[in-house]
Amino acid sequence: MKTKHSFSPILLPAIRAKMGDRWYYTATMTFGELAASVQRVDAIHEKAELKTWIQRQLRPERTQQIVDYLRSQKERFFNALVLGIYEGDPEWSSVAIHENVKLKGHILTERETNAFGFVSLSGEESIFAIDGQHRVEGIREALASEPSLKDEDQTVIFIAHKTTNKGRERTRRLFSTLNGYARPVQVSELIALSEDDAFAIATRRIIDEYAGLNIQFVPLLPSVNIPAHEKTCITTVVGLYLLTQYLAPPEIHKVIKKLKIGPAKKENIDAVFDSASQFWDALKANVAPIREVLGSNPENALASKYRRGDGGHILFRTVGLAAFARATRTMMDNGQTVKQAVSALAAKVPMELDDEVWREVLWRPATKTMLHKYVRLAKNIMLYRVQAYPHPEESLFKEYSRITGRTYPK
């Protein structure tokens, strides 16, 4: 056991409840109380067993995201932390609820009568986060630079933990339950709901306002990839969301992580929306199939002409469109307009997946499947075709040979 940690006694208003064979207590703590009382698991236990099996490893980048969120977002909110508690002398004191004029006509059961009360912590308890370790560390780090946050309230759920083998087993089971059965929010859902992520807001605005990119052409699918049964869509919501990031101007790219956290500013949303809109304008002007499909009735399912089981047009596949957008951005960063970049690429880049250059880069003919991990190579091939590849051509040929097992076709 490591050096004993103690904190000032705390009295917390709480609700006591039971689920299965677990009693638990839902309370609120201030950020200051959390920072003072909750420890990291590896600060409490020498044994690797608890560190390995109670929690995942802390990721500094995730903690920093939370710090940035707390500093910048006025409408901040976290869901409840689940805290394991043992040692010391925690006490539950119920506050009995009896007849009240406002409860007239309601018969209170023993559960309702004794559910409310206080959890009293002596300061000698060992407390650690079973679920919410990154939030606790983020709160602790945010307080170091923003002490005014110390009085903010956070909901917590206390669970008893015992340091026996059986107790560790119960806590591990609880951790796996919390992380295994609670379905994480999908990226597509975050894009549809976020009011902080400038790219998500711009993506929704494109679908709402840009002619031809309505929800039928850009469906709310959970993945970036387009399912085989989809006959109408150009890309997916996740694919469009990623495009807004690829196409964003350099000043936006420098702060891309910050713009996902928020709060979202109108000028940034406008910049992201404008860059994406100009790209689609240029596509419609220079790529006939894109112009045809975006100008059609979705019910006609014209996209199925260009996205077929035997291949089809590269811009009707999310990975091909991503590579094309990234090549466009590179050319724009080197001084070309979006119209010039898209025009050059559309004229020089092979647009059919069955072209030899895309074999084992974007397309595997033997299985008739798309390849998604070589988007950077696909982008570089596109730049090479328009004489905009920024490195010696031998480096491209070497990478192409390593990935495909063939020499670059000339």
KAGI-V945260 format. One record per backbone hydrogen bond with DSSP energy under -0.5 kcal/mol. CO is the residue of the C=O (numbers start at 0). NH is the residue of the N-H. Records with the same first field share a line. If there is no record, write none. Layout:
CO=NH + NH
//
This chain:
9=11 + 120
11=118
12=27
13=116
14=25
16=23
18=21
20=22
21=18
22=159
23=16
24=26 + 157
25=14
26=155
28=153
29=33
30=34
31=35
32=36
33=37
36=126
38=128
39=42 + 43
40=43 + 44
43=1
46=50
47=51
48=52
49=53 + 54
50=54
57=59
58=61 + 62
59=63
60=64
61=65
62=66
63=67
64=68
65=69
66=70
67=71
68=72
71=73
72=75
80=82 + 156
81=129 + 130
82=158
83=127
84=160
85=125
86=89
90=119
91=93
92=117
93=95
95=97
99=102
100=103
102=105
105=107
108=112
109=113
112=96
114=15
115=94
116=13
117=92 + 119
118=11 + 120
119=90
120=9
122=6
124=126
125=85
126=38
127=83 + 129
130=81
131=135
132=136
133=137
134=138
135=139
136=140
137=141
138=142
139=143
140=144
141=144 + 145
145=148
146=149
147=150
148=151
149=31
151=30
153=28
154=80
155=26
156=82
157=24
158=84
163=167
164=168
165=169
166=170
167=171
168=172
169=173
170=174
171=175
172=176
173=177
174=178
175=179
176=180 + 181
180=182
185=189
186=190
187=191
188=192
189=193
194=263
195=197
196=200
197=201
198=202
199=203
200=204
201=205
202=206
203=207
204=208
205=209
209=212
213=216 + 217
216=233 + 234
218=220 + 236
224=226
226=229
228=230
230=303
235=239
236=240
237=241
238=242
239=243
240=244
241=245
242=246
243=247
248=251 + 252
249=253
251=254
252=255
254=258
255=259
256=259 + 260
257=260 + 261
258=197
264=267 + 268
265=269
266=270
267=271
268=272
269=273
270=274
271=275
272=276
273=277
274=278
275=279
276=280
277=281
278=282
279=283
280=284
281=285
282=286
285=287
286=290
287=291
288=292
289=293
290=294
292=295
296=299
297=300
300=303
301=304 + 305
302=305 + 306
305=312
307=310
310=307
311=352
312=315
313=316
316=320
317=321
318=322
319=323
320=324
321=325
322=326
323=327
324=328
325=329
326=330
327=331
328=332
329=333
330=335
331=334
336=340
337=341
338=342
339=343
340=344
341=345
342=346
343=347
344=348
350=313
351=354
354=357
355=358
357=360 + 361 + 362
361=370
362=359 + 364
363=366 + 367 + 368
368=363
371=374
373=377
374=378
375=379
376=380
377=381
378=382
379=383
380=384
381=385
382=385 + 387 + 388
383=386
391=394 + 395
392=396
393=397
394=398
395=399
396=400
397=401
398=402
399=403
400=404
//
